[in-house]
């Protein structure tokens, strides 16, 4: 989809090997920079906090590719960003249609309702941390696989009624489609697998409904509410299970890594000088769990100043995890982890009408996971303190691919 009339432009690394460095370079080039995405798709990259905030609340910007992206038909089959960009759910709807669809699920994730989940989340965290405590002295484990992933997986799958025997395959499929470094053939195969897994869940709930959110989506009969089509059901499940799973996994893992690599900050937490909310918000600022949620589109021409004009129909990709490191907002050490800083402004959960409905749940899960982990395992340490963990191979999500720790170091 390269347009020969447009000058050459930076290529965003689909493997996300250096997301923050890439974003910092683009941020300094202007309020929006024409970039090339995987598949030859070109879009305007926005990494400045103020510009992201403005565009997410501007009615002249849409996420509805059907209505507002003329170039959608030219995207190659198996486009690696397609599962997110083309998901058929409220995430990619516009205006009144978006508000009506979002309201089907948003009430479940209101802060007061999420707080009622605390005992369930705590019980799961207790079980997982207890298993880590049973490891032999010196034995290592991957914190992402031992705590972050199973905790968040259990909570979101319980909410949506995913049977135990379907959980592993479904969430493996989600992990795979978020790997934006895949070739088109592998990406297409992953998309087909994920679609199969989500339809498998729907089929199970049609024959065996229960008190869960998937059954509610299938059986919804509120006045004036139309039934969701099969593609909309699949898209909504992908949106909610992925958002409620991947975001919190990365938040918990990144926060643990920051504390383990900043022992003075961990000491402040242990003395009560720093609260868990401070740790979580600072992690969201410096290591937002989601970098890009492709895409948005200009409903009409947008003049951003500095010589940047986004034309009607142009795609836009917002760097949400980049906003928290914008030196225009955080002039003092924007890349440094500092839970004591007064201003922890970030856009890690988005902004405006598409603000993440699951943000209260992600914060609750992170608070419980981290407080339980560091209280029950006071000697927890990195297995390889001198090695920087590999990052997830994704330009969509942001976090360590693994975090090897020693829950019980060998004495002496």
C-alpha positions, 0 to 999 in steps of 0.5 A: 500500500505504498504511495509513490507520491508520498516521501519515504518515511520511518518504518515502525519495528513490528517486533517492538524491540525498542518501542520507547526509543522509537517513540522518542525519535518520532515525538521530536519530529512533529505532532504527527509523523508519516510512518510505514507499518507492517504490510506496507500500510502507512499511517500518521504516528502520534506520540505526544501526550497533548496531541494523543489526548486531543485526538482521542476526544475529537469527533473528527477522529474515528475508529470505524474502518468501514466508515472512515478508512478508504484504504482498508480494502487494500490491506493484505490478507493476514495483515498482522495488525488486522485482529486489532484494527478490524475487530468487530466490536465497540472498540472500532465503532463510532459515535452513538453506535459505539456508546450503545455497544460499550454500555452492554459491558461497561457497567460490570467494570465500574469501580464499585463492582470491580471492588466486589471481585477483591476476595476472588482476586486475592484468593487466586493471588494467594494460591499462586504466590504460595506455589512460588514459595514452595520452590526450593531455595535457589530455584527460579521461575518466570514471574509472568507465567507463575503469577501475572498470567494465571492471575489475570487469566483466571479472573477474566475467564471466570467473568466470561465463563470460559471453561477450564479446558478451553482457557489455555488454547484461547489465551495462547491464540490471543498471545500469538495474534498480538505478536506483530513480528509474524509473517503474513502466513503465520499471522493469518493462521493465528487469526483463524485459530483465534476465531475458531477458539472464540466461536468454540466458546460461543457454541459452548455457551449457547448449549450451556449458558450460565451466570457469566458475561458471554451468556449475557451477550448471547441472551441480552434482551434489554428493551431497544437492544438489538442482538449482536451478530456472530462477528460482533460476538466474536469481536466483543469477546476478543476485545474484552478477554484480550484487554482484561488479560494482556493489559494486566499481565504486562502491568504486573510484570513490569511493576515487579521488574521496576521494583526489583531493579530499584531496591531503594524504591522497593524499600520505600514501599516496605516502610509505607513511604510509597503506596502501591497506587503510586507504584502502579501509576508510575509503572503505567506512566513509564511502561504502559502495557499497551503501546499501539491500538491500531487504528484511527482515521480522520473523518475530515482534514485535521490541521495539527500545526507545525506544517502537519495536515492529516487528510480525510481518510488517513489512518492514525496510530497513537502511541499510548505508552509513549505519552507518559514519557513525553518531556513536555509533560514530565520534564524531570527524568521522563524515562526514570521510574520514580513512584514519589514524583508528584505528577504521574500523568499518563494515557496508558488506558487511553483517553476519551470515549474509548478509555479502557473499560477494564482499567479499574480491574487491571489496577485492582489485580496489580495492587493485589498481585504486587502486595501479596508477592512482596509480602509473602516473598520478602527475599524475592530477587531477579535470577539474572540481575545483570541481564535485561529481560527480552521484550514481547515481540509486539508493537501493540503490547509492551512488557517483558516476555519473561521475568525470571526470579528466585522466590527463595534465594540460597542463604548466604 
